[in-house]
């Protein structure tokens, strides 16, 4: 099914608004969990337009109550601990793909991601959202 260009544009704007709203809430919670936040423009993100920089709010230094595994992206915000490897360029490129996924799927993403996680048996290398973000960049391969 192909959507009318106007419908596609409206969904794109709605997805960006949802991603930003969720990201702002996540940043506030991450700060309460001890994180410091900054905005990073990430180049070379798979799925982004040619030459497009994807903006990611990176909240690092959280104590661990607000993220899973090595870090978690909520909307436009990536929350992680104090390990410098979780903020390296390859990892930020991986997380920027998750930002694009939030923009596309909006509030459906947590449900779809959770279902993919169940199908994968908790193995991130078999989760389609992690695979799409790049297993090597995400530190899974």
Contact map, one row per residue, 1 for C-alpha under 8 A:
111000000000000000000000000000000000000000000000000000000000000000000000000000000000000000000000000000000000000000000000000000000000000000000
111100000000000000000000000000000000000000000000000000000000000000000000000000000000000000000000000000000000000000000000000000000000000000000
111110110000000000000000000000000000000000000000000000000000000000000000000000000000000000000000000000000000000000000000000000000000000000000
011111110000000000000000000000000000000000000000000000000000000000000000000000000000000000000000000000000000000000000000000000000000000000000
001111111000000000000000000000000000000000000000000000000000000000000000000000000000000000000000000000000000000000000000000000000000000000000
000111111100000000000000000000000000000000000000000000000000000000000000000000000000000000000000000000000000000000000000000000000000000000000
001111111110000000000000000000000000000000000000000000000000000000000000000000000000000000000000000000000000000000000000000000000000000000000
001111111111000000000000000000000000000000000000000000000000000000000000000000000000000000000000000000000000000000000000000000000000000000000
000011111111100000000000000000000000000000000000000000000000000000000000000000000000000000000000000000000000000000000000000000000000000000000
000001111111110000000000000000000000000000000000000000000000000000000000000000000000000000000000000000000000000000000000000000000000000000000
000000111111111000000000000000000000000000000000000000000000000000000000000000000000000000000000000000000000000000000000000000000000000000000
000000011111111100000000000000000000000000000000000000000000000000000000000000000000000000000000000000110000000000000000000000000000000000000
000000001111111110000000000000000000000000000000000000000000000000000000000000000000000000000000000000000000000000000000000000000000000000000
000000000111111111000000000000000000000000000000000000000000000000000000000000000000000000000000000000000100000000000000000000000000000000000
000000000011111111100000000000000000000000000000000000000000000000000000000000000000000000000000000001111100000000000000000000000000000000000
000000000001111111110000000000000000000000000000000000000000000000000000000000000000000000000000000001110100000000000000000000000000000000000
000000000000111111111000000000000000000000000000000000000000000000000000000000000000000000000000000000000000000000000000000000000000000000000
000000000000011111111100000000000000000000000000000000000000000000000000001000000000000000000000000001100110000000000000000000000000000000000
000000000000001111111110000000000000000000000000000000000000000000000000011100000000000000000000001001100100000000000000000000000000000000000
000000000000000111111111000000000000000000000000000000000000000000000000001100000000000000000000000000000000000000000000000000000000000000000
000000000000000011111111100000000000000000000000000000000000000000000000001000000000000000000000000000000000000000000000000000000000000000000
000000000000000001111111110000000000000000000000000000000000000000000000011100000000000000000000000000000000000000000000000000000000000000000
000000000000000000111111111000000000000000000000000000001000000000000000011110000000000000000000000000000000000000000000000000000000000000000
000000000000000000011111111100000000000000000000000000000000000000000000000110000000000000000000000000000000000000000000000000000000000000000
000000000000000000001111111110000000000000000000000000000000000000000000000000000000000000000000000000000000000000000000000000000000000000000
000000000000000000000111111111000000000000000000000000000000000000000000010010100000000000000000000000000000000000000000000000000000000000000
000000000000000000000011111111100000100000000000000000001010000000000000000010100000000000000000000000000000000000000000000000000000000000000
000000000000000000000001111111110000000000000000000000000000000000000000000000000000000000000000000000000000000000000000000000000000000000000
000000000000000000000000111111111000000000000000000000000000000001000000000000000000000000000000000000000000000000000000000000000000000000000
000000000000000000000000011111111111000000000000000000000010010001000000000000100000000000000000000000000000000000000000000000000000000000000
000000000000000000000000001111111111100000000000000000000010010000000000000000000000000000000000000000000000000000000000000000000000000000000
000000000000000000000000000111111110000000000000000000000000000000000000000000000000000000000000000000000000000000000000000000000000000000000
000000000000000000000000000011111110000000000000000000000000011111000000000000000000000000000000000000000000000000000000000000000000000000000
000000000000000000000000000001111111000000000000000000000000111000000000000000000000000000000000000000000000000000000000000000000000000000000
000000000000000000000000000001111111100000000000000000000011111000000000000000111000000000000000000000000000000000000000000000000000000000000
000000000000000000000000000001100111110000000000000000000011110000000000000000000000000000000000000000000000000000000000000000000000000000000
000000000000000000000000001000100011111000000000000000001111000000000000000000000000000000000000000000000000000000000000000000000000000000000
000000000000000000000000000000000001111100000000000000001110000000000000000000000000000000000000000000000000000000000000000000000000000000000
000000000000000000000000000000000000111110000000000000111100000000000000000000000000000000000000000000000000000000000000000000000000000000000
000000000000000000000000000000000000011111000000000000111100000000000000000000000000000000000000000000000000000000000000000000000000000000000
000000000000000000000000000000000000001111100000000011110000000000000000000000000000000000000000000000000000000000000000000000000000000000000
000000000000000000000000000000000000000111111000000011110000000000000000000000000000000010011001000000000000000000000000000000000000000000000
000000000000000000000000000000000000000011111000001111000000000000000000000000000000000000001000000000000000000000000000000000000000000000000
000000000000000000000000000000000000000001111101001110000000000000000000000000000000000000001000000000000000000000000000000000000000000000000
000000000000000000000000000000000000000001111111000111000000000000000000000000000000000000001101100000000000000000000000000000000000000000000
000000000000000000000000000000000000000000011111000000000000000000000000000000000000000000000000100000000000000000000000000000000000100000000
000000000000000000000000000000000000000000001111100000000000000000000000000000000000000000000000100100000000000000000000000000000000000000000
000000000000000000000000000000000000000000011111111111000000000000000000000000000000000000000000000100000000000000000000000000000000000000000
000000000000000000000000000000000000000000000011111100000000000000000000000000000000000000000000000000000000000000000000000000000000000000000
000000000000000000000000000000000000000000000001111100000000000000000000000000000000000000000000000000000000000000000000000000000000000000000
000000000000000000000000000000000000000000110001111110000000000000000000000000000000000000000000000000000000000000000000000000000000000000000
000000000000000000000000000000000000000000111001111111000000000000000000000000000000000000000000000000000000000000000000000000000000000000000
000000000000000000000000000000000000000011111001001111100000000000000000000000000000000000000000000000000000000000000000000000000000000000000
000000000000000000000000000000000000000011101001000111110000000000000000000000000000000000000001000000000000000000000000000000000000000000000
000000000000000000000000000000000000001111000000000011111000000000000000000100000000000000000001000000000000000000000000000000000000000000000
000000000000000000000000000000000000001111000000000001111100000000000000000111000000000000010011001000000000000000000000000000000000000000000
000000000000000000000010001000000000111100000000000000111110000000000000000111000000000000000000000000000000000000000000000000000000000000000
000000000000000000000000000000000000111100000000000000011111000000000000000011110000001000000000000000000000000000000000000000000000000000000
000000000000000000000000001001100011110000000000000000001111110000000000000011110000000000000000000000000000000000000000000000000000000000000
000000000000000000000000000000000011100000000000000000000111110000000000000000111100001000000000000000000000000000000000000000000000000000000
000000000000000000000000000000000111000000000000000000000011111000000000000000011110000000000000000000000000000000000000000000000000000000000
000000000000000000000000000001101111000000000000000000000011111111000000000000111100000000000000000000000000000000000000000000000000000000000
000000000000000000000000000000001110000000000000000000000000111111000000000000001000000000000000000000000000000000000000000000000000000000000
000000000000000000000000000000001000000000000000000000000000011111110000000000011000000000000000000000000000000000000000000000000000000000000
000000000000000000000000000000001000000000000000000000000000011111100000000000000000000000000000000000000000000000000000000000000000000000000
000000000000000000000000000011001000000000000000000000000000011111110000000000100000000000000000000000000000000000000000000000000000000000000
000000000000000000000000000000000000000000000000000000000000000111111111000000110000000000000000000000000000000000000000000000000000000000000
000000000000000000000000000000000000000000000000000000000000000101111111000000000000000000000000000000000000000000000000000000000000000000000
000000000000000000000000000000000000000000000000000000000000000000111111000000000000000000000000000000000000000000000000000000000000000000000
000000000000000000000000000000000000000000000000000000000000000000111111000000011000010000000000000000000000000000000000000000000000000000000
000000000000000000000000000000000000000000000000000000000000000000111111100001111000010000000000000000000000000000000000000000000000000000000
000000000000000000000000000000000000000000000000000000000000000000111111110001110000000000000000000000000000000000000000000000000000000000000
000000000000000000000000000000000000000000000000000000000000000000000011111111100000000000000010011000000000000000000000000000000000000000000
000000000000000000100110010000000000000000000000000000000000000000000001111111100000000000000000001001000000000000000000000000000000000000000
000000000000000001111110000000000000000000000000000000000000000000000000111110000000000000000000011001100100000000000000000000000000000000000
000000000000000000110111000000000000000000000000000000111000000000000000111111000000000000000000001001000000000000000000000000000000000000000
000000000000000000000011011000000000000000000000000000011110000000000000111111100000000000000000001000000000000000000000000000000000000000000
000000000000000000000000000000000000000000000000000000011110000000000011110111110000000000000010000000000000000000000000000000000000000000000
000000000000000000000000011001000010000000000000000000000111010001100011110011111000000000000000000000000000000000000000000000000000000000000
000000000000000000000000000000000010000000000000000000000111110100100111000001111100010000000000000000000000000000000000000000000000000000000
000000000000000000000000000000000010000000000000000000000001111100000110000000111110010000000000000000000000000000000000000000000000000000000
000000000000000000000000000000000000000000000000000000000001110000000000000000011111010000000000000000000000000000000000000000000000000000000
000000000000000000000000000000000000000000000000000000000000100000000000000000001111111000000000000000000000000000000000000000000000000000000
000000000000000000000000000000000000000000000000000000000000000000000000000000000111111100000000000000000000000000000000000000000000000000000
000000000000000000000000000000000000000000000000000000000000000000000000000000000011111100100000000000000000000000000000000000000000000000000
000000000000000000000000000000000000000000000000000000000000000000000110000000011111111100110000000000000000000000000000000000000000000000000
000000000000000000000000000000000000000000000000000000000101000000000000000000000011111110110000000000000000000000000000000000000000000000000
000000000000000000000000000000000000000000000000000000000000000000000000000000000001111111110000000000000000000000000000000000000000000000000
000000000000000000000000000000000000000001000000000000000000000000000000000000000000001111111000000000000000000000000000000000000000000000000
000000000000000000000000000000000000000000000000000000000000000000000000000000000000000111111100000000000000000000000000000000000000000011000
000000000000000000000000000000000000000000000000000000000000000000000000000000000000111111111110000000000000000000000000000000000000000011100
000000000000000000000000000000000000000001000000000000010000000000000000000000000000011111111111000000000000000000000000000000000000000000000
000000000000000000000000000000000000000001111000000000000000000000000000000000000000000011111111100000000000000000000000000000000000000010000
000000000000000000000000000000000000000000001000000000000000000000000000000000000000000001111111110000000000000000000000000000000000110011000
000000000000000000000000000000000000000000000000000000010000000000000000100001000000000000111111111000000000000000000000000000000000100001000
000000000000000000000000000000000000000001001000000001110000000000000000000000000000000000011111111100000000000000000000000000000000000000000
000000000000000000000000000000000000000000001110000000000000000000000000000000000000000000001111111110000000000000000000000000000001100000000
000000000000000000000000000000000000000000000000000000000000000000000000101000000000000000000111111111000000000000000000000000001000100000000
000000000000000000100000000000000000000000000000000000010000000000000000111110000000000000000011111111100000000000000000000000000000000000000
000000000000000000000000000000000000000000000011000000000000000000000000000000000000000000000001111111110000000000000000000000000000000000000
000000000000000000000000000000000000000000000000000000000000000000000000000000000000000000000000111111111100100000000000000000000000000000000
000000000000001101100000000000000000000000000000000000000000000000000000011100000000000000000000011111111110100000000000000000000000000000000
000000000001001101100000000000000000000000000000000000000000000000000000001000000000000000000000001111111100000000000000000000000000000000000
000000000001001100000000000000000000000000000000000000000000000000000000000000000000000000000000000111111100000000000000000000000000000000000
000000000000001000000000000000000000000000000000000000000000000000000000000000000000000000000000000011111111100000000000000000000000000000000
000000000000011101100000000000000000000000000000000000000000000000000000001000000000000000000000000011111111100000000000000000000000000000000
000000000000000001000000000000000000000000000000000000000000000000000000000000000000000000000000000001001111111000000000000000000000000000000
000000000000000000000000000000000000000000000000000000000000000000000000000000000000000000000000000000001111111100000000000000000000000000000
000000000000000000000000000000000000000000000000000000000000000000000000000000000000000000000000000011001111111110000000000000000000000000000
000000000000000000000000000000000000000000000000000000000000000000000000000000000000000000000000000000000011111111000000000000000000000000000
000000000000000000000000000000000000000000000000000000000000000000000000000000000000000000000000000000000011111111100000000000000000000000000
000000000000000000000000000000000000000000000000000000000000000000000000000000000000000000000000000000000001111111110000000000000000000000000
000000000000000000000000000000000000000000000000000000000000000000000000000000000000000000000000000000000000111111111000000000101000000000000
000000000000000000000000000000000000000000000000000000000000000000000000000000000000000000000000000000000000011111111100000000000000000000000
000000000000000000000000000000000000000000000000000000000000000000000000000000000000000000000000000000000000001111111110000000000000000000000
000000000000000000000000000000000000000000000000000000000000000000000000000000000000000000000000000000000000000111111111000000111000000000000
000000000000000000000000000000000000000000000000000000000000000000000000000000000000000000000000000000000000000011111111111100100000000000000
000000000000000000000000000000000000000000000000000000000000000000000000000000000000000000000000000000000000000001111111110000000000000000000
000000000000000000000000000000000000000000000000000000000000000000000000000000000000000000000000000000000000000000111111110000100000000000000
000000000000000000000000000000000000000000000000000000000000000000000000000000000000000000000000000000000000000000011111111111100000000000000
000000000000000000000000000000000000000000000000000000000000000000000000000000000000000000000000000000000000000000001111111000000000000000000
000000000000000000000000000000000000000000000000000000000000000000000000000000000000000000000000000000000000000000001111111100100000000000000
000000000000000000000000000000000000000000000000000000000000000000000000000000000000000000000000000000000000000000001001111111100000000000000
000000000000000000000000000000000000000000000000000000000000000000000000000000000000000000000000000000000000000000001001011111100110000000010
000000000000000000000000000000000000000000000000000000000000000000000000000000000000000000000000000000000000000000000001001111100110001000011
000000000000000000000000000000000000000000000000000000000000000000000000000000000000000000000000000000000000000000000001001111110110000000000
000000000000000000000000000000000000000000000000000000000000000000000000000000000000000000000000000000000000000010011011011111111110000000000
000000000000000000000000000000000000000000000000000000000000000000000000000000000000000000000000000000000000000000010000000001111111000000000
000000000000000000000000000000000000000000000000000000000000000000000000000000000000000000000000010000000000000010010000000000111111100000000
000000000000000000000000000000000000000000000000000000000000000000000000000000000000000000000000000000000000000000000000000111111111111001000
000000000000000000000000000000000000000000000000000000000000000000000000000000000000000000000000000000000000000000000000000111111111111000000
000000000000000000000000000000000000000000000000000000000000000000000000000000000000000000000000100000000000000000000000000000011111111000000
000000000000000000000000000000000000000000000100000000000000000000000000000000000000000000000110110000000000000000000000000000001111111011000
000000000000000000000000000000000000000000000000000000000000000000000000000000000000000000000100000000000000000000000000000000000111111111000
000000000000000000000000000000000000000000000000000000000000000000000000000000000000000000000000000000000000000000000000000010000111111111111
000000000000000000000000000000000000000000000000000000000000000000000000000000000000000000000000000000000000000000000000000000000000011111111
000000000000000000000000000000000000000000000000000000000000000000000000000000000000000001101100000000000000000000000000000000000000111111110
000000000000000000000000000000000000000000000000000000000000000000000000000000000000000001100110000000000000000000000000000000000100111111111
000000000000000000000000000000000000000000000000000000000000000000000000000000000000000000100000000000000000000000000000000000000000001111111
000000000000000000000000000000000000000000000000000000000000000000000000000000000000000000000000000000000000000000000000000110000000001111111
000000000000000000000000000000000000000000000000000000000000000000000000000000000000000000000000000000000000000000000000000010000000001101111
